[in-house]
Amino acid sequence: MLLRNIALASALAVGAPAVAAAAPDAPVAVETVKVQAPKAAADSSNYAQRESQDQKTADYQGGDVLVIGITGGALVVLLFLLLVLA
């Protein structure tokens, strides 16, 4: 059963993109619109001034631990599922 599932997944992984690439190119209607960008908020100079006064903002490293933690957790779950389902 496992071999059949692997064969089916391999066939779909290889065959589906080939079928999609072989589809004839249909003409596509495209409309380009020019839009004025919104004006900068009056608070932007306020933010820049506060950022220059605060020295801790230069050292901010947000999200590093979160990304590593989620990636490690995902790998643990994947390995667990592989061990249980195999």
URQUI-V383610 format. One record per backbone hydrogen bond with DSSP energy under -0.5 kcal/mol. NH is the residue of the N-H (numbers start at 1). CO is the residue of the C=O. If there is no record, write none. Layout:
BEGIN
nh=NH co=CO
nh=NH co=CO
END
This chain:
BEGIN
nh=5 co=1
nh=6 co=2
nh=7 co=3
nh=8 co=4
nh=9 co=5
nh=10 co=6
nh=11 co=7
nh=12 co=8
nh=13 co=9
nh=14 co=10
nh=15 co=11
nh=16 co=12
nh=18 co=14
nh=19 co=15
nh=20 co=16
nh=21 co=17
nh=22 co=18
nh=23 co=20
nh=26 co=24
nh=35 co=33
nh=44 co=41
nh=45 co=42
nh=46 co=42
nh=47 co=43
nh=48 co=44
nh=49 co=45
nh=50 co=46
nh=51 co=47
nh=52 co=48
nh=53 co=49
nh=54 co=50
nh=55 co=53
nh=57 co=54
nh=58 co=55
nh=59 co=56
nh=60 co=57
nh=64 co=61
nh=67 co=63
nh=68 co=64
nh=69 co=65
nh=70 co=66
nh=71 co=67
nh=72 co=68
nh=73 co=69
nh=74 co=70
nh=75 co=71
nh=76 co=72
nh=77 co=73
nh=78 co=74
nh=79 co=75
nh=80 co=76
nh=81 co=77
nh=82 co=78
nh=83 co=79
nh=84 co=80
nh=85 co=81
nh=86 co=82
END
